[in-house]
Amino acid sequence: MSAQERRLAAIAAASADAFRCGDYHQVRAEDVAERVRLPRGAEGGRGRSAVWLYNEVRSRRVLVALAVKHAFDEFTAGDGAPEPPGSLLDAQRLVTAALRRVARFHQVERFMLAQVRLGIGDISTSEKRPSAGQVQPVWEVTEVYGATAATGWEGRVTAYARYLEPRLESAALTVGLPPAGWATASAERLSELAFRSMADDPEGPADRQAAALCAHWLARDLFPLAGEWAERLHAAERAAEFAGRTGSGGHARIRALEVVLQVLLDGSPLLARAAEVGGELADLLAAGPHDPQALCDVTSRQGLALLRLGDLAGARSCFERSLRAAGEPPGSADVTSLSARTRHNLAEVLVEAGRPAEGLRELRKVSEQRAGDVPATGVTPAWRRFTLTQQAMARAASRAGRIVTGVTVAEATLADREQRLGADNVNTASARVTLAEALLAAGQPAQARHHLTEALRLRAQHLPPEGYWPQYDAVRLAEIELASGFAVQAVRLLTGVTVTTEWFARQVSPRLGAEAALVRALALTASGEPDQALAALRALPPERPVRRAQAAAQLALGDAVGAARALASLAKDEDGMDDDFPGQAERLLLTARAAYALGREEEAETASAALLAMGEDRLDASHPLVLAGRLDIALCRMGSGEVEEVAPLLAPLLDRRPLAHGRPPLSEGHPLLVAARSVATRVGEPPSSTPEDRLWEDG
């Protein structure tokens, strides 16, 4: 405590004692001052003068505000920290219980609070005279009693705010991440409201007062913080709880939980909660009168939530359960469609599990099956299923290294959605994000940025900003900036954003949070901060992308030995495990660089040759990783004097002829293209310019 805080604490205790014993108008400043005890010096056990007291507080409003703060802190001294709520209803109960505690305090300290009620609005004679020049004292508002004194001077009672604040913040975390200062402001407002309502109605029932104040807080603070979906979730949770409490039958509980799950998945960011509710609902459906189609739908939606969370084993289990339910008697008339949906979902699990080529093959089969039912125009369920599979195919192709196919399919999907849905539809924006990802993988970061920023604008109008997809877009934008050569901007984009918070990892998606941390670490390495990158990477699960990023950071630090050792271990783990060809290509690229740094030329040549060979069958020859390998070899040849080999190595990077997706291998401004042109100029082979490269308006 500061010296001022100790004085205010002593005044608060003395004031509480005085107003517990006497009527407000009978208690004089001298009565409070003589009760003040400051354990300091020879006069530590003696009171103080009224003048000293006046200099400290300047107003009787401050005296009564300090009194109620001291008394309430005594009353709640033994209260422990509450358990974090798991649902919106639990959050409501937590806040109601806190307010009920305040109401109980009003019952216990009824006489004193009646005096506080009289004093909190008291204006002194000096304050009524303009000539007095009354100036508010300066208190340390960052300290407990300093803040209480400051609000007391304004005629407000915020004595309960410190007690309410952590409970309100914990309640808010069930639906979103409150901004800095939100819980403090909300707690002070609720404290003042609780004091006024309870002091003005001392006969009111505590439970009813607490419930009413909590309802007001929900409507005034919490629902506006989260969005309209939070109010719908609250109503759905109440219905589900009522169905369970009244024992009105499992059917009613199932229907209510279906609404809860729908709100969670369609409007909220709470994927972890959606997976939990989906599991409960699936168990209820399996235990009751059997409805295979309902079970199929619920397990499919639960699996999607788990997939985004990063629980791939759980997602696969749900999708397999959905596939079994689709074929169970009495069965659905649409068994083929349900089966295709599950195979689509299982293919997406393969892509996320590091087997994108296998996932792409499965998605192609599903696409061929679904294509037959798609009408030429209009929006139908059959078309919706087909376009989702096409979108997944574009992602899988890009992840598998088939970047030309990825861009081609993504562009066709976007054009189809624009024609059927319009350019400003949220699902059109989703297809635009997929095209941006495909363009990024294909070495076109400038065009990727254009499409992603347009999609960001559209998705922001429909989705909660702290939800999965807006934060997914934020990570993709940082990747684009990194690929464009703006590593510092990528670091900035992923610093202090929702996707990097503990709340996001707990409530929305730990997998996306880890991915954001990985991209930020790569950007730190590229911006010249590899030591910070390594520190961040050590906190992540040791998956293969993380281990490759660690090797890159070690190389940047000059630890080629450590990088080579880590890459050799990684090569053993990758052997025969999956078909993540871009990941294997990145490992070969780093292996060659580490070997060159160590002077192991033969080992470097072997890794480089293996990388270029991947561009002949497993990856597109224009894949940026293959082109990066060509640039590295060209630089080595130039360093060793083998200049005649440089031009053929750089030719695929410098080629400006459009590929099958309508674009050259690398977009203008791409760091690889810039570096390749520089090397070509240095060896006397500057890229030739065509008439199309010059501005026609200039003649």
GIZIBEL-V994959 format. One record per residue. N is the residue number from 1. BURIAL is # if it has 24 or more other ideal C-beta (glycine too) atoms within 12 Angstrom, else .. Layout:
N	BURIAL
N	BURIAL
This chain:
1	.
2	.
3	.
4	#
5	#
6	#
7	#
8	#
9	#
10	#
11	#
12	#
13	#
14	#
15	#
16	#
17	#
18	#
19	#
20	#
21	.
22	.
23	.
24	#
25	.
26	.
27	#
28	.
29	#
30	.
31	#
32	#
33	#
34	.
35	#
36	#
37	.
38	#
39	.
40	.
41	.
42	.
43	.
44	.
45	.
46	.
47	#
48	#
49	.
50	.
51	.
52	#
53	#
54	#
55	.
56	#
57	#
58	#
59	#
60	#
61	#
62	#
63	#
64	#
65	#
66	#
67	#
68	#
69	#
70	#
71	#
72	#
73	#
74	#
75	#
76	#
77	.
78	.
79	.
80	.
81	.
82	.
83	.
84	.
85	#
86	.
87	#
88	#
89	#
90	#
91	#
92	#
93	#
94	#
95	#
96	#
97	#
98	#
99	#
100	#
101	#
102	#
103	#
104	#
105	#
106	#
107	#
108	.
109	#
110	.
111	.
112	#
113	#
114	#
115	#
116	#
117	#
118	#
119	#
120	#
121	#
122	#
123	.
124	.
125	.
126	.
127	.
128	.
129	.
130	.
131	.
132	.
133	.
134	.
135	.
136	.
137	.
138	.
139	#
140	.
141	#
142	.
143	.
144	#
145	#
146	#
147	#
148	#
149	#
150	#
151	#
152	#
153	#
154	.
155	#
156	#
157	#
158	#
159	#
160	#
161	#
162	#
163	#
164	#
165	#
166	#
167	#
168	#
169	#
170	#
171	#
172	#
173	#
174	#
175	#
176	#
177	#
178	#
179	.
180	.
181	.
182	#
183	#
184	#
185	#
186	#
187	#
188	#
189	#
190	#
191	#
192	#
193	#
194	#
195	#
196	#
197	#
198	#
199	#
200	.
201	.
202	.
203	.
204	.
205	.
206	#
207	.
208	.
209	#
210	#
211	.
212	#
213	#
214	#
215	#
216	#
217	#
218	#
219	.
220	.
221	#
222	#
223	#
224	.
225	#
226	#
227	#
228	.
229	#
230	#
231	#
232	#
233	#
234	#
235	.
236	#
237	#
238	#
239	#
240	#
241	#
242	.
243	#
244	.
245	.
246	.
247	.
248	.
249	.
250	.
251	.
252	.
253	#
254	#
255	#
256	#
257	#
258	#
259	#
260	#
261	#
262	#
263	#
264	#
265	#
266	#
267	#
268	#
269	#
270	#
271	#
272	#
273	#
274	#
275	#
276	#
277	#
278	#
279	#
280	#
281	#
282	#
283	.
284	#
285	#
286	#
287	.
288	.
289	.
290	.
291	#
292	#
293	#
294	#
295	#
296	#
297	#
298	#
299	#
300	#
301	#
302	#
303	#
304	#
305	#
306	#
307	#
308	#
309	#
310	#
311	#
312	#
313	.
314	#
315	#
316	#
317	#
318	#
319	#
320	#
321	#
322	#
323	#
324	#
325	#
326	#
327	.
328	.
329	.
330	.
331	.
332	.
333	.
334	.
335	.
336	.
337	#
338	#
339	#
340	#
341	#
342	#
343	#
344	#
345	#
346	#
347	#
348	#
349	#
350	#
351	#
352	#
353	#
354	#
355	#
356	#
357	#
358	#
359	#
360	#
361	.
362	#
363	#
364	#
365	.
366	#
367	#
368	.
369	.
370	#
371	.
372	.
373	.
374	#
375	.
376	.
377	.
378	.
379	.
380	.
381	.
382	#
383	#
384	#
385	#
386	#
387	#
388	#
389	#
390	#
391	#
392	#
393	#
394	#
395	#
396	#
397	#
398	#
399	#
400	#
401	#
402	#
403	#
404	#
405	#
406	#
407	#
408	#
409	#
410	#
411	#
412	#
413	#
414	#
415	.
416	#
417	#
418	#
419	.
420	#
421	#
422	.
423	.
424	.
425	#
426	#
427	#
428	#
429	#
430	#
431	#
432	#
433	#
434	#
435	#
436	#
437	#
438	#
439	#
440	#
441	#
442	#
443	#
444	#
445	#
446	#
447	#
448	#
449	#
450	.
451	#
452	#
453	#
454	#
455	#
456	#
457	.
458	#
459	#
460	.
461	.
462	#
463	#
464	#
465	#
466	#
467	#
468	#
469	#
470	#
471	#
472	#
473	#
474	#
475	#
476	#
477	#
478	#
479	#
480	#
481	#
482	#
483	#
484	#
485	.
486	#
487	#
488	.
489	#
490	#
491	#
492	.
493	#
494	#
495	#
496	.
497	#
498	#
499	#
500	#
501	#
502	.
503	#
504	#
505	#
506	.
507	#
508	#
509	#
510	#
511	#
512	#
513	#
514	#
515	#
516	#
517	#
518	#
519	#
520	#
521	#
522	#
523	#
524	#
525	#
526	#
527	#
528	.
529	.
530	#
531	.
532	#
533	#
534	#
535	.
536	#
537	#
538	.
539	.
540	#
541	.
542	.
543	#
544	#
545	#
546	#
547	#
548	#
549	#
550	#
551	#
552	#
553	#
554	#
555	#
556	#
557	#
558	.
559	.
560	#
561	.
562	#
563	#
564	#
565	.
566	#
567	#
568	#
569	.
570	#
571	#
572	.
573	.
574	#
575	.
576	.
577	.
578	#
579	#
580	#
581	#
582	#
583	#
584	#
585	#
586	#
587	#
588	#
589	#
590	#
591	#
592	#
593	#
594	#
595	#
596	#
597	#
598	#
599	.
600	.
601	.
602	.
603	#
604	#
605	.
606	.
607	#
608	#
609	.
610	#
611	#
612	#
613	.
614	#
615	#
616	.
617	.
618	#
619	#
620	#
621	#
622	#
623	#
624	#
625	#
626	#
627	#
628	#
629	#
630	#
631	#
632	#
633	#
634	#
635	#
636	#
637	#
638	#
639	.
640	.
641	.
642	.
643	.
644	.
645	.
646	#
647	#
648	.
649	#
650	#
651	#
652	#
653	#
654	#
655	#
656	#
657	.
658	.
659	#
660	.
661	#
662	.
663	#
664	#
665	#
666	#
667	#
668	.
669	.
670	#
671	#
672	#
673	#
674	.
675	#
676	#
677	#
678	.
679	#
680	#
681	.
682	.
683	#
684	.
685	#
686	.
687	#
688	.
689	.
690	.
691	.
692	.
693	.
694	.
695	.
696	.
697	.
698	.
699	.
